[in-house]
């Protein structure tokens, strides 16, 4: 049951008919894995913690660098050279000490990732490389754990949700392995607010999935052009012959 303090703290969400007390309780009972606490993972983790998600597992093997601070708002100047998960934990504890935090400073293999995801309700993909995204997609499909995926580079961002339900597409339905080169912010640059826009939408999708509010953007790829401030939505279906989720062609 929500305490009087929690009823007050989350009152602006509780008053929403699509959330109410039952939805807020679902948030408090939920466990979300955030893979990557950089540009995207910063707003994701901060919004989920302050919205009342009961438990967050933060996975990242990187350290805070001066160049990160332009956009990775969960980190501070004093955190330079700290492990990112440690820096993120410090910030989140100050924002909401009720949120249980599991920082993991490691690059996990598929077996270790499967064990962690198996304990969670939702995974939010905020990583910066395709090999990890493909592995995470395989793990989430195997466990039927919803996956919220986002990416941002230069002035462009994209977002989609994969519910991993029967006949619904997965990440591999859109992208073929070994056909994309990783594009990093250090090589291509990125506009600071762009990761905030995409990350905030990832957090919103996670909250919707947990509470059952609205409709997730499953089967749709949202593409954002920050220079023209335009969104495009591309519909896609489960791909026949997809090696992860599809039936044989």
Helices and strands as residue ranges (DSSP letters): H 4-9, H 11-14, H 20-28, E 31-35, H 39-51, E 55-59, G 66-70, G 77-79, H 84-95, E 100-104, H 110-117, E 122-125, H 130-143, E 146-153, E 156-162, G 171-173, H 185-188, H 192-211, E 220-225, E 230-235
